Amino acid sequence: MGQVPEAQGGAAEVPEPAVDRLGRPVAGSGVVEEREDVARAPLDRPSEGDQLWQILRDAVAASVLTLVAVPQSCSPAAGRLDVIGVTTSALGLVGITLGLVDASGHAWTSIPVLVPLNTGVVLLTVLVWWERRAPHPMIPPSLLRAPSFVSASAVYLISYTTFSSVLFYVTLLYQNLEGWSALRTGLSWLFMNIPFLLMAQLTGLIDRRQPPARVVAAGCLVAAVGLLLLSSVDTTTPFALTAAGYVLSGAGFGTLVPGVTHVAMREVPAGVSGAASAMVNASGQVGTSVGLAVLGGIGATAATTAWSTTAQHLPTELRATAENQTQNVAGAHIQAVIDTLGPKYQDVAEQAFLDGHHIAVGIGAACLALAAITALIGFRQRSASG
């Protein structure tokens, strides 16, 4: 205990500041009271909606620069830009993504969720209708008649959905719950990146000995096992288990990604190879953005449900305050919950977030198993026809 001199010449004991289990001072306790304004200062952290609008602004700027700086193709076989197809696809995906992002802080039946989701679905429906009638469709019809291309694009979309989701959730777990720095978290990813790079180099040799369907399916299943391990991680799990999940995930993704890229282009006519390559890359990008929003929305719903159940058992005077912390719990901003409700609610808030983490990453593992089945069926059909 520290001591300060009293006016009478004696000494008075001053309680040491309370800290949480990560050693962070709890606002409003002991000598921390004098720095309460600093401790409770809002973090300069943009919300998910602000981040999405920033992405949209960047996308508009990139589109304008492309129209101005990139020359039109001079090939006589090249068609005109499918403006309607590009517009409806982009805005449809934006609407669905925005609705899923807002679902983390609003009810699924609320206007901020339903309006963009329904708008996105309508626009994508218009896209399908238009592409069947467009004189120069954005997606050449010959690509949709190639089973291996369609299957490869689906596997690519699913794999990048799960890959981005696991990075998102594991990062939140270690940085927000365990108190790791961004540098330490990034360095831990070497357990995933190194196996990824090694297997990506070896996949070419494996493809010469095994059918592509088996190679890609095996990569999906190995990555799925890695995700299952990562879905079980919590604040008491030894990092060795996380490292094992990283190694398996990295090795699996390093095996499937080169194989998918190779198979996707094998049946593509030469005249549409550029469009095919763009579509495969777009599948990965859609998986990273929209797919992450889907699994993130599922995880956020599970976390908010768990937290709301807890809030119903709190004293009446705390229930409204606890309900206002729902979005912080879903986003693993546990310190904000501690500052508002006190440190005794830390474990409950962490467990609610972990409920969402377990479900979202676990579903990601199941999706990779589905991708393995897609590869076995879709790629085998292509091989048989060839």
N, C-alpha and C positions, 0 to 999 in steps of 0.2 A: 504494500500500500504506500502511495506517495504521501508526503506531508508538506503543508504550507504553514508559515508562521501566522499566529493569531495576533490581533491587536493587543491582547493582554499578555503577550510574551509566551503563551503556550503554543501547542501545535495541534492542528485539527487534521484528521484523516480525510483524504479525498478519495472516493471510490475510483478505481481504474475503469477506463472506458470499456463497455461491453463490446465483444466482437462476435461475429458469426464464425462458423467452422472453417472458413477460408481466411480468417484473420482480419476481416474487414470491419471497421468500427460501425456499430449500430447507431443510427441517428437518434438523438434525444437521450443518451445515456451518459452519466458521469461528466467528465470534463469535455466530452465531445459536444455538450450542449452549447458551448460558446462558439463552435464552428458549425452549428446546425444549418445555417443558411448555405454554407459551402457544401456540406454533405448532401443537402437536399436539392441542390441546384439541378435543374433539368438537364439531361444529357442532350448534346447536339446530335441526335440520331434521327435520321429521316424515317418516316413510317413506310410500310410496304406500299401504300398507295402513292406516296411521294416518289419512291424509287421507280414505280411503274411509269408514272408520268415523265420522269427523267428519261427513261428508256424510250418512251414515245417521242419525246422531243429530239433525242439523238437519231431515232429512226427517220423522222421527217427531214432532219438536216442531211442525213446520209442519202435519202431519196433525191433530194434537190441536187446535191452534189453529183450524184450518178447521172441524172438527166442532163446536167450542164457539162460534165467533164468526160463522160464515157461515150465514145462515138457509136452510132448505130452500126450493126453488122452490115457488111457490103455483100454478103453471100446472096446470090439470086434465089437460093432455096429458102432463105430465112423469111419467116412471116413477120407480121407486125406485132408490136407489143400488145398483149392481152390486158388492156387497162382494167376492164371489168373484172377479169379473173384475179389479177393482182390485188385490186382494191377490196373485193369481197373476201378473199382469203386472209389478207392482212387484218382488216377490221373485224372479221369473224373471230380470228384467233385472239385479237386484243380484247374483244368483248368477253369471251370465255375466260381468259386469264384474269381480267379485272374482276369478274364475278367471283371466281374462285379465291382470289386474294382477299376480297372484301368479306368472304364467308368466314375468315378467321376472326372477325370482330363483329359480325352481324349474323342474325338468324338466316337460315337458308330461304325462308319465305319472305324476307325483307326486301324492300325495293332496291337498295344498293347491290343486292346479290341477284335477284330475279331479272331485273331490267337488262344488265349487261349480258348475263347468261343467255337469256332468251333472244336478245339481239344477235349475239354471236351465233347461236344455232340457226336463226333465220338466214343470216348472211352466208353461212357455210352451205345451207340448203340451196340458196340462190346460186352459189358457186358450182355445185354439182349440176344443177339444171343448165346453167350457162355453158359449162365446159362441154356438154353434149351437143351444143348447137353453135358454138363459136367457130367462125371461119379459121381463126388461128389460135387454138386453145393453148393456155399456159402449160397444161399437162398433155403432151401428145398421146392420142389414143393408143398408139402402138406400145407404149410403156405399160399401160394397164392390162394389155393382153399377154405380158411376159410374167409368168408365175414367179420366177426366181426374183425378178426385180421387185414385185409387190411384196413378196415374203421378206426379202432383204430389207426393204424400207421399213416394214413393220418391226422386224427384229432390231433395227437401228433405233427406231423411235422408242421401243420399250427399254432397250439397254441404257440409253441416255436419260430416260426418265428415272430409272432406278439409280443410276450413277450420280446424277445431280442431287437426288433426294438424300442419299446416304451421306454425301459430303455436307449437305445443309444441316442435317440433324446431328451428325457426330460433331460438327463444328460448334453448334449451339451447346451441346452437352459439355464439351471440354472447356470452351471459353467462358460460358455463362454460369455453368454449374460448378465446374472444377476450378475455375479461375485461371486457366492457362492463358498465356499471351498468344497473340496471332502468330508470332514467330515459332513458338514451341508447337502450336497446332499444325502449322505448315510443315515443319520438319518431321512431325510424326507421319505425314502422308508419304514420306519416302518409303515406308513399309508397303505402300500400295504402288507408288510410281515405279520403283525399281523392278518389281516383278512384271508390271505392265510392259515396260520397255524391253525386258528380256524375252518375254513370250511373243511380243510383236515381231522381234527379229527371228524367232524360231518357227513362227507359224508358217512361213513360206516352205520350210523343209517338211513340216508336218503335212501340209496340203499335198505334197507330192506322194505321200504314202497312204493318206486317208481321204475319203470323200469329204467334200466341203461341208455337207450336212452334219456329219459326225463331228467334225472339228468345231464348228460353230455351236452345235448343241452341247458338246462337252464344255466349251468355254462358258456358255450360259449357266450350266449346272454348277460348275466350280464357283462362279461368281455368286450364284444363288446361295450356296453353302456359306460363303464369306459374309453375305448380307444377313443370313440367319444368325451367325455369331454376333454381328454388329447390332442386330435388333435386340439382343439380350443384354447389351451393355447398360450399366447404370453407374451411379456414383461410387459403388462399392466394388466394382469389377476390376480385377488386376489388368493393367495395360497389356499384359501378355495376350489376353484373349482378344483385345481390340487389334493388336498387331497381327494375330493370326487371321482375323477377319479381313484386315487390310491386304495381307499377302494373297489370300485366296481370291479376294475381289479383284485385285490388280492382275493376277495371273489369268483369271477368267476373262476379264475385259480385254486384256492384251491378246488373248487367243481369238476372241469372237470378232473384234472390230476389223482387223485386216481381212479375215475370211468373209465377212459380210460385204465389205467394199469390193472384193474380187468377184464374188458371186453376183452381186447386183448388176454388174456391167457385162456379164458374159452373153446374155441374150438380147442386149440392147442394139437396135439397128444403128449403123454408123451415123446416119443423118440426125439422130436425136441423142447422141451420146452426151452432148453438153447439157441438155435439159435433164437427162437421167442423172448425171453427176450432181447437178444442182438439187434435184429432188431428194437424192439420198442424203446430201448434206443438210437440206432443209428438215428432213425427218429427225436428224439428230438435234437440230436447233429447236424444233417444236417439242421434242421430248424434254429438253433442258428447261424450257420456259413453261409451256402449258402442262407438261407432265409433272414438273415440280409443283406447279400450282395445284394439280389434282391431289397428289400424295400429301402435299403440305396442308391442303384443306381438310383431308381426311384426318391427318394427325392433329390439326388444330381443333377439329370437332371433338375428337376423343379427349384431348386435354381439357377443353372447356367443359365438356360433360362431366368429367371427373371432378374438376374444380367446383362446378356449380353444385354437385352433390355434396361436396364438403361444406360449401357456403350455407347450405340449408340447415346444417347442424350447428352453425355458429350462433352465439347470442344475437338476439334480435337487433341490437344496436350496431352490430358489425356486419350484418348480412349485406346491406347495400354497398358498404365500402368494399367488402370482399368481391361482390359481383363486378364492381368497377375494375378489379384487377384481373379479370378474365383474359384480356388480350395480353397482358404482361406475362401471365402464366403460359399461355399458348406459345409465346415467343421466347420463353426461357429467360425473361427479364426478372429473375428472382429477387435481385436486390431491391427493385422497386416495390415488390410485395413486402419484403422485410421492412423497408422504411415506412410503409403505410400501416401494416398490421402488427409488426413486431417479429423478432427472430423465431418465436415458437411456431410460426406458420411456414418456416422455410422448408422443412421436410415434406410437409403436405403439398406445397406448391411444386416442389421438385418432382414429387411422385406423380402429380397430375401431368406435368410436361412429359415425364418418362412414359406414361401410359400412351400418349400420342406418338412418342418416338418409337416404342415397341411396335405399335400397330402399323405406322407408316412404313418403316423399314422392313417389317415382316411382309407387308403386302408387296413391297418392291422385290423381295426374294421370290414370292409366288409369281410375280410378273415375269421374272427371268426364267422360271420353269416353263411358263407359257411360251416365252420366246424360243426355248429349246424345242418345244413341240412344233412351233411354226417353222423353224429351220428344218427339222427332220421331214416334215410333210412338203413344204414349199420347195425346198432345194432338191428333194428326191424326185419330185414331179418334173422339175427342169432337167435333171440328169436323164430321166427315163425318156423324155421327149427328144433329147439331144442324141 
